[in-house]
Amino acid sequence: MKRKFSGRRWLILMFVSGIALTGCGANNNSAGSGAAPASASAVPAESQELTEVTVAIAASGIAYGPMYLAQEENMWADYGLKVKLVSLDVAATTAGVITGDVPIAFGGGNVVDAAVKSDKVKLVGTIGSIPFMLYAKNIDKLEDLKGKVVGVSAPGSNPEYAVLTLTESLGLEPRKDVPILYIGNTGLAAVSEGKVEATLLVPPMSFQADEMGLHNLATMSDLEGIKGLYMVGAVHRPYAEEHPEVIENFYKAYAAASERAKTDKEATLSALSTWTKVTDQDALDRAYEYFKSYWPTDLHVPESEIQFLLDELASTTNPAAKNVKPADILDNSYVDAAQ
């Protein structure tokens, strides 16, 4: 029977089949279901058939260092996998993991929302947190944020949730006392040109902000009570149930890449340069030193993080999230098996 596709579904397939947005390098491989690997442990690639799988991230940057290292060094093959890594926008990432066109995806509130809306999505762990820094042009301290517009990339994005909890920690009312403006990936330009008063940045953009004389108000991970920093993993549940070893082996390979990224600086810098297109070696080196302590050894996402995202969804765009507990949508078995 021939399979029919809606216009939206066809767009998703266009993304995962051939369109690599920011952050995708020249060594991407084609994806498909493939045969399951024979073993859950690391096995030389030449001794087994590799399982092809598409993995989506909803951004690009230094935070994904271990992922890029695994791509460039073909570390997936040691675990029976052939990964096609694609960078999609939030909407395409969410839709892809629901339909199964993207079996494994990483995001923030968007994938939690998908798990609430569809029983075809399960949350399965994390690939780390993002150490955002808050930069401003005409503000010297956090308490002066009241009444100032903060720019974030997109609705439901990690930066938005980080700003919401920051606002609450200051005793201010989110969105009212500190309005939010969606500015895509133009944060540095937006704050420097005065379109917003503050925004979240990470290296190497933060280095440019320093050179421009912008004020670094805080590193979000250093502040108590900030949520929304974790990159939450999600899987298409029917695929994961049929191929549990693929999900487990993906996390095993990522854990190995994360460990190696911390010590093999030369290989990691090479992978970062290829995938982020950063050519300033000094900036790349400084960014590596900044991020490496954030690349995780524990791939479990805290339940408190999921609960926070559920609460935010319930109070804004998805009232059904009020009746959902983290345990209802979170499956730690894949990460447990990988560690």
MIBA-432788 format. One record per residue (C-alpha): residue in one letter; chain; x, y, z negated. Coordinates in Angstrom, 3 decimals. Layout:
% residues N
code A; unit A; x X; y Y; z Z
...
END
This chain:
% residues 339
code M; unit A; x 0.000; y 0.000; z 0.000
code K; unit A; x 1.366; y 3.389; z 0.894
code R; unit A; x 1.812; y 5.798; z -1.955
code K; unit A; x 0.314; y 9.265; z -1.700
code F; unit A; x 1.966; y 12.283; z -3.253
code S; unit A; x 0.484; y 15.574; z -4.339
code G; unit A; x 2.237; y 18.782; z -3.340
code R; unit A; x 3.655; y 19.164; z -6.850
code R; unit A; x 4.877; y 15.567; z -6.988
code W; unit A; x 6.534; y 15.970; z -3.591
code L; unit A; x 8.327; y 19.077; z -4.893
code I; unit A; x 9.685; y 17.092; z -7.833
code L; unit A; x 10.949; y 14.381; z -5.520
code M; unit A; x 12.610; y 17.023; z -3.377
code F; unit A; x 14.466; y 18.186; z -6.464
code V; unit A; x 15.659; y 14.807; z -7.653
code S; unit A; x 16.465; y 13.523; z -4.188
code G; unit A; x 18.544; y 16.326; z -2.832
code I; unit A; x 18.258; y 19.693; z -4.500
code A; unit A; x 20.796; y 20.318; z -7.230
code L; unit A; x 20.296; y 23.650; z -8.897
code T; unit A; x 22.984; y 25.359; z -10.975
code G; unit A; x 25.498; y 23.045; z -12.562
code C; unit A; x 25.426; y 20.125; z -10.127
code G; unit A; x 28.690; y 19.002; z -8.604
code A; unit A; x 29.674; y 17.297; z -5.397
code N; unit A; x 29.875; y 13.799; z -6.835
code N; unit A; x 26.154; y 13.204; z -7.448
code N; unit A; x 24.897; y 9.748; z -6.551
code S; unit A; x 21.522; y 8.760; z -5.157
code A; unit A; x 19.045; y 7.419; z -7.686
code G; unit A; x 16.521; y 4.653; z -7.922
code S; unit A; x 15.372; y 1.866; z -10.206
code G; unit A; x 18.006; y -0.705; z -9.327
code A; unit A; x 18.692; y -3.915; z -11.188
code A; unit A; x 19.194; y -3.912; z -14.940
code P; unit A; x 22.803; y -4.333; z -16.115
code A; unit A; x 23.734; y -7.773; z -17.374
code S; unit A; x 25.055; y -6.594; z -20.735
code A; unit A; x 24.513; y -3.753; z -23.189
code S; unit A; x 28.235; y -3.492; z -23.921
code A; unit A; x 30.895; y -1.812; z -21.827
code V; unit A; x 31.741; y -4.035; z -18.844
code P; unit A; x 34.048; y -3.264; z -15.902
code A; unit A; x 31.965; y -1.820; z -13.066
code E; unit A; x 33.315; y -4.251; z -10.468
code S; unit A; x 31.881; y -7.225; z -12.398
code Q; unit A; x 28.254; y -6.195; z -12.227
code E; unit A; x 25.632; y -4.469; z -10.157
code L; unit A; x 25.058; y -0.900; z -11.305
code T; unit A; x 21.619; y 0.410; z -12.194
code E; unit A; x 20.887; y 3.747; z -10.564
code V; unit A; x 19.002; y 6.287; z -12.671
code T; unit A; x 18.225; y 9.994; z -12.397
code V; unit A; x 18.852; y 12.155; z -15.469
code A; unit A; x 17.557; y 15.735; z -15.586
code I; unit A; x 18.784; y 18.651; z -17.651
code A; unit A; x 16.828; y 21.894; z -17.806
code A; unit A; x 19.883; y 24.144; z -17.675
code S; unit A; x 23.606; y 24.027; z -17.023
code G; unit A; x 26.698; y 25.136; z -18.882
code I; unit A; x 29.545; y 24.209; z -21.208
code A; unit A; x 27.129; y 22.572; z -23.680
code Y; unit A; x 26.831; y 19.671; z -21.239
code G; unit A; x 30.575; y 18.960; z -21.284
code P; unit A; x 30.331; y 15.255; z -22.203
code M; unit A; x 27.714; y 14.718; z -19.493
code Y; unit A; x 29.942; y 16.320; z -16.878
code L; unit A; x 32.962; y 14.349; z -18.091
code A; unit A; x 31.027; y 11.091; z -17.775
code Q; unit A; x 30.095; y 12.066; z -14.219
code E; unit A; x 33.588; y 12.994; z -13.107
code E; unit A; x 35.286; y 10.025; z -14.787
code N; unit A; x 32.494; y 7.584; z -13.802
code M; unit A; x 32.158; y 6.525; z -17.422
code W; unit A; x 28.568; y 5.417; z -16.784
code A; unit A; x 29.848; y 2.482; z -14.724
code D; unit A; x 31.484; y 0.968; z -17.804
code Y; unit A; x 27.955; y 0.578; z -19.131
code G; unit A; x 26.360; y -0.686; z -15.939
code L; unit A; x 24.950; y 2.644; z -14.780
code K; unit A; x 25.142; y 4.911; z -11.759
code V; unit A; x 23.751; y 8.268; z -12.875
code K; unit A; x 22.453; y 11.037; z -10.670
code L; unit A; x 22.557; y 14.175; z -12.787
code V; unit A; x 20.267; y 17.004; z -11.691
code S; unit A; x 19.560; y 20.429; z -13.144
code L; unit A; x 15.900; y 21.404; z -12.805
code D; unit A; x 13.748; y 24.196; z -14.124
code V; unit A; x 11.592; y 23.578; z -17.193
code A; unit A; x 8.409; y 22.834; z -15.226
code A; unit A; x 10.055; y 20.349; z -12.856
code T; unit A; x 11.849; y 18.594; z -15.721
code T; unit A; x 8.594; y 18.213; z -17.644
code A; unit A; x 6.594; y 17.014; z -14.647
code G; unit A; x 9.353; y 14.631; z -13.589
code V; unit A; x 9.522; y 12.758; z -16.890
code I; unit A; x 5.716; y 12.443; z -16.979
code T; unit A; x 5.479; y 10.993; z -13.466
code G; unit A; x 8.580; y 8.843; z -13.810
code D; unit A; x 10.453; y 10.515; z -10.972
code V; unit A; x 12.941; y 11.477; z -13.698
code P; unit A; x 13.260; y 8.496; z -16.085
code I; unit A; x 15.492; y 10.385; z -18.558
code A; unit A; x 15.253; y 14.129; z -19.197
code F; unit A; x 16.495; y 16.696; z -21.676
code G; unit A; x 14.825; y 19.908; z -22.726
code G; unit A; x 13.274; y 21.461; z -25.805
code G; unit A; x 9.667; y 22.243; z -26.616
code N; unit A; x 8.716; y 21.364; z -23.042
code V; unit A; x 9.462; y 17.655; z -23.428
code V; unit A; x 7.797; y 17.576; z -26.855
code D; unit A; x 4.740; y 19.112; z -25.201
code A; unit A; x 4.907; y 16.439; z -22.498
code A; unit A; x 4.963; y 13.691; z -25.139
code V; unit A; x 1.880; y 15.194; z -26.803
code K; unit A; x -0.003; y 15.457; z -23.524
code S; unit A; x 0.981; y 12.124; z -22.004
code D; unit A; x 1.450; y 8.674; z -23.501
code K; unit A; x 3.896; y 8.049; z -20.669
code V; unit A; x 6.556; y 10.142; z -22.450
code K; unit A; x 8.568; y 9.246; z -25.539
code L; unit A; x 11.232; y 11.297; z -27.305
code V; unit A; x 14.453; y 9.355; z -27.775
code G; unit A; x 17.225; y 11.442; z -29.286
code T; unit A; x 19.552; y 14.300; z -28.479
code I; unit A; x 22.759; y 15.133; z -26.652
code G; unit A; x 23.571; y 17.865; z -29.145
code S; unit A; x 22.671; y 21.376; z -30.181
code I; unit A; x 23.400; y 24.695; z -28.509
code P; unit A; x 25.310; y 27.258; z -30.601
code F; unit A; x 23.634; y 30.386; z -29.265
code M; unit A; x 24.954; y 33.786; z -30.295
code L; unit A; x 22.684; y 36.811; z -30.522
code Y; unit A; x 24.050; y 39.868; z -28.721
code A; unit A; x 22.655; y 43.386; z -28.692
code K; unit A; x 23.592; y 46.723; z -27.190
code N; unit A; x 22.253; y 49.285; z -29.650
code I; unit A; x 21.679; y 47.143; z -32.751
code D; unit A; x 24.324; y 46.613; z -35.426
code K; unit A; x 22.594; y 44.143; z -37.758
code L; unit A; x 19.824; y 41.548; z -37.682
code E; unit A; x 17.505; y 43.589; z -39.890
code D; unit A; x 17.287; y 46.205; z -37.132
code L; unit A; x 15.554; y 43.773; z -34.766
code K; unit A; x 12.079; y 44.892; z -35.877
code G; unit A; x 10.330; y 46.533; z -32.959
code K; unit A; x 13.064; y 45.538; z -30.499
code V; unit A; x 12.492; y 43.350; z -27.439
code V; unit A; x 14.530; y 40.145; z -27.263
code G; unit A; x 15.041; y 38.437; z -23.923
code V; unit A; x 14.839; y 34.641; z -23.567
code S; unit A; x 15.028; y 32.441; z -20.506
code A; unit A; x 11.535; y 30.908; z -20.278
code P; unit A; x 8.406; y 29.983; z -22.247
code G; unit A; x 8.999; y 26.891; z -24.380
code S; unit A; x 12.762; y 27.115; z -23.958
code N; unit A; x 15.328; y 26.538; z -26.716
code P; unit A; x 16.193; y 30.253; z -26.860
code E; unit A; x 12.550; y 31.198; z -27.403
code Y; unit A; x 12.136; y 28.853; z -30.358
code A; unit A; x 15.444; y 29.948; z -31.849
code V; unit A; x 14.312; y 33.576; z -31.705
code L; unit A; x 10.932; y 32.698; z -33.242
code T; unit A; x 12.539; y 31.054; z -36.270
code L; unit A; x 15.051; y 33.867; z -36.565
code T; unit A; x 12.177; y 36.345; z -36.676
code E; unit A; x 10.452; y 34.336; z -39.406
code S; unit A; x 13.678; y 34.066; z -41.429
code L; unit A; x 13.877; y 37.866; z -41.454
code G; unit A; x 10.371; y 38.084; z -42.908
code L; unit A; x 8.959; y 39.435; z -39.646
code E; unit A; x 6.002; y 38.260; z -37.595
code P; unit A; x 7.113; y 36.370; z -34.467
code R; unit A; x 6.219; y 37.986; z -31.144
code K; unit A; x 4.555; y 40.930; z -32.880
code D; unit A; x 7.393; y 42.516; z -34.857
code V; unit A; x 9.983; y 41.228; z -32.384
code P; unit A; x 8.460; y 41.049; z -28.879
code I; unit A; x 9.834; y 38.442; z -26.471
code L; unit A; x 10.439; y 39.031; z -22.769
code Y; unit A; x 11.112; y 36.175; z -20.332
code I; unit A; x 14.147; y 37.059; z -18.222
code G; unit A; x 15.341; y 33.779; z -16.719
code N; unit A; x 19.110; y 33.360; z -16.689
code T; unit A; x 19.840; y 37.097; z -16.551
code G; unit A; x 20.503; y 37.600; z -20.277
code L; unit A; x 23.856; y 39.354; z -20.055
code A; unit A; x 22.722; y 41.744; z -17.326
code A; unit A; x 19.384; y 42.381; z -19.023
code V; unit A; x 20.883; y 43.415; z -22.354
code S; unit A; x 23.755; y 45.397; z -20.854
code E; unit A; x 21.355; y 47.343; z -18.613
code G; unit A; x 18.925; y 48.020; z -21.468
code K; unit A; x 16.051; y 45.924; z -20.086
code V; unit A; x 15.982; y 44.128; z -23.448
code E; unit A; x 17.555; y 45.071; z -26.762
code A; unit A; x 19.041; y 41.647; z -27.506
code T; unit A; x 19.455; y 38.177; z -26.056
code L; unit A; x 21.079; y 34.809; z -26.763
code L; unit A; x 24.371; y 33.973; z -25.061
code V; unit A; x 26.995; y 31.240; z -25.169
code P; unit A; x 30.573; y 31.144; z -23.857
code P; unit A; x 31.851; y 32.125; z -21.374
code M; unit A; x 29.109; y 34.801; z -21.006
code S; unit A; x 29.639; y 35.795; z -24.627
code F; unit A; x 33.258; y 36.604; z -23.805
code Q; unit A; x 32.068; y 39.010; z -21.128
code A; unit A; x 29.655; y 40.531; z -23.634
code D; unit A; x 32.542; y 41.126; z -26.036
code E; unit A; x 34.549; y 42.836; z -23.310
code M; unit A; x 31.556; y 45.048; z -22.494
code G; unit A; x 31.342; y 46.222; z -26.101
code L; unit A; x 28.059; y 44.480; z -26.918
code H; unit A; x 27.457; y 43.578; z -30.560
code N; unit A; x 27.567; y 39.945; z -31.707
code L; unit A; x 24.924; y 39.929; z -34.432
code A; unit A; x 25.049; y 36.226; z -35.367
code T; unit A; x 25.734; y 32.651; z -34.329
code M; unit A; x 22.341; y 31.030; z -34.663
code S; unit A; x 23.607; y 27.692; z -35.976
code D; unit A; x 25.250; y 29.536; z -38.885
code L; unit A; x 21.902; y 30.937; z -40.071
code E; unit A; x 19.638; y 29.000; z -42.389
code G; unit A; x 16.305; y 27.785; z -41.032
code I; unit A; x 16.933; y 28.284; z -37.316
code K; unit A; x 15.185; y 25.663; z -35.168
code G; unit A; x 14.970; y 25.004; z -31.447
code L; unit A; x 18.692; y 24.500; z -30.930
code Y; unit A; x 18.615; y 20.778; z -30.139
code M; unit A; x 18.506; y 19.407; z -26.614
code V; unit A; x 15.714; y 16.872; z -27.025
code G; unit A; x 15.819; y 13.683; z -24.981
code A; unit A; x 12.722; y 12.175; z -23.400
code V; unit A; x 12.056; y 9.079; z -21.332
code H; unit A; x 9.304; y 7.919; z -19.038
code R; unit A; x 7.886; y 5.266; z -21.369
code P; unit A; x 6.864; y 2.651; z -18.758
code Y; unit A; x 10.357; y 2.772; z -17.266
code A; unit A; x 12.023; y 2.584; z -20.682
code E; unit A; x 9.911; y -0.374; z -21.736
code E; unit A; x 10.771; y -2.213; z -18.526
code H; unit A; x 14.476; y -1.296; z -18.689
code P; unit A; x 15.341; y -0.702; z -22.359
code E; unit A; x 18.984; y -1.598; z -21.698
code V; unit A; x 19.273; y 1.333; z -19.287
code I; unit A; x 18.248; y 3.841; z -21.961
code E; unit A; x 20.465; y 2.204; z -24.573
code N; unit A; x 23.440; y 2.087; z -22.225
code F; unit A; x 22.943; y 5.695; z -21.203
code Y; unit A; x 23.266; y 6.758; z -24.839
code K; unit A; x 26.214; y 4.414; z -25.402
code A; unit A; x 28.007; y 5.962; z -22.447
code Y; unit A; x 27.148; y 9.478; z -23.584
code A; unit A; x 28.421; y 8.756; z -27.105
code A; unit A; x 31.697; y 7.505; z -25.630
code A; unit A; x 31.931; y 10.597; z -23.406
code S; unit A; x 31.252; y 12.891; z -26.362
code E; unit A; x 34.063; y 11.300; z -28.349
code R; unit A; x 36.477; y 11.498; z -25.423
code A; unit A; x 35.553; y 15.100; z -24.627
code K; unit A; x 36.786; y 16.169; z -28.045
code T; unit A; x 40.283; y 14.791; z -27.450
code D; unit A; x 40.866; y 14.617; z -23.682
code K; unit A; x 40.973; y 18.335; z -23.080
code E; unit A; x 42.534; y 18.196; z -19.627
code A; unit A; x 39.923; y 15.859; z -18.144
code T; unit A; x 37.075; y 17.728; z -19.842
code L; unit A; x 38.257; y 21.130; z -18.608
code S; unit A; x 38.494; y 19.726; z -15.090
code A; unit A; x 34.940; y 18.388; z -15.278
code L; unit A; x 33.640; y 21.653; z -16.735
code S; unit A; x 35.270; y 23.683; z -13.986
code T; unit A; x 33.759; y 21.454; z -11.316
code W; unit A; x 30.232; y 21.529; z -12.678
code T; unit A; x 29.964; y 25.058; z -14.073
code K; unit A; x 31.994; y 26.710; z -11.282
code V; unit A; x 33.902; y 28.725; z -13.898
code T; unit A; x 37.305; y 29.526; z -12.410
code D; unit A; x 38.717; y 31.684; z -15.209
code Q; unit A; x 40.905; y 29.100; z -16.948
code D; unit A; x 41.409; y 31.192; z -20.080
code A; unit A; x 37.650; y 31.630; z -20.510
code L; unit A; x 37.102; y 27.942; z -19.825
code D; unit A; x 39.725; y 26.974; z -22.396
code R; unit A; x 38.206; y 29.238; z -25.054
code A; unit A; x 34.702; y 27.959; z -24.270
code Y; unit A; x 35.906; y 24.368; z -24.636
code E; unit A; x 37.379; y 25.115; z -28.061
code Y; unit A; x 34.125; y 26.765; z -29.107
code F; unit A; x 31.833; y 23.967; z -27.966
code K; unit A; x 33.754; y 20.803; z -28.783
code S; unit A; x 32.742; y 20.744; z -32.440
code Y; unit A; x 29.093; y 20.802; z -31.334
code W; unit A; x 29.324; y 17.723; z -29.099
code P; unit A; x 27.590; y 15.115; z -31.235
code T; unit A; x 28.583; y 11.845; z -32.800
code D; unit A; x 25.053; y 11.270; z -34.140
code L; unit A; x 22.557; y 11.228; z -31.274
code H; unit A; x 19.421; y 11.166; z -33.435
code V; unit A; x 17.270; y 14.268; z -33.186
code P; unit A; x 16.092; y 15.402; z -36.652
code E; unit A; x 12.398; y 14.779; z -37.295
code S; unit A; x 12.254; y 18.248; z -38.831
code E; unit A; x 13.145; y 19.663; z -35.409
code I; unit A; x 10.308; y 17.748; z -33.738
code Q; unit A; x 7.871; y 18.796; z -36.462
code F; unit A; x 8.817; y 22.434; z -35.967
code L; unit A; x 8.215; y 22.190; z -32.230
code L; unit A; x 4.882; y 20.464; z -32.807
code D; unit A; x 3.835; y 23.258; z -35.182
code E; unit A; x 4.808; y 25.914; z -32.646
code L; unit A; x 2.946; y 24.164; z -29.841
code A; unit A; x -0.134; y 23.773; z -32.037
code S; unit A; x -0.203; y 27.477; z -32.836
code T; unit A; x 0.329; y 28.615; z -29.253
code T; unit A; x -0.319; y 26.529; z -26.146
code N; unit A; x -1.315; y 23.018; z -27.248
code P; unit A; x -3.753; y 22.741; z -30.195
code A; unit A; x -3.674; y 18.942; z -29.885
code A; unit A; x -0.148; y 18.982; z -31.282
code K; unit A; x -1.630; y 19.731; z -34.712
code N; unit A; x -2.768; y 16.119; z -35.026
code V; unit A; x 0.535; y 14.581; z -33.917
code K; unit A; x 3.339; y 13.480; z -36.218
code P; unit A; x 6.982; y 13.116; z -35.104
code A; unit A; x 6.764; y 9.343; z -35.611
code D; unit A; x 3.932; y 9.204; z -33.078
code I; unit A; x 6.114; y 10.424; z -30.221
code L; unit A; x 9.675; y 9.681; z -31.376
code D; unit A; x 11.331; y 6.323; z -30.705
code N; unit A; x 14.763; y 6.013; z -32.326
code S; unit A; x 15.300; y 2.397; z -31.295
code Y; unit A; x 17.316; y 3.275; z -28.189
code V; unit A; x 19.704; y 5.528; z -30.071
code D; unit A; x 19.874; y 3.047; z -32.965
code A; unit A; x 21.013; y 0.373; z -30.532
code A; unit A; x 23.633; y 2.723; z -29.093
code Q; unit A; x 25.314; y 3.575; z -32.410
END
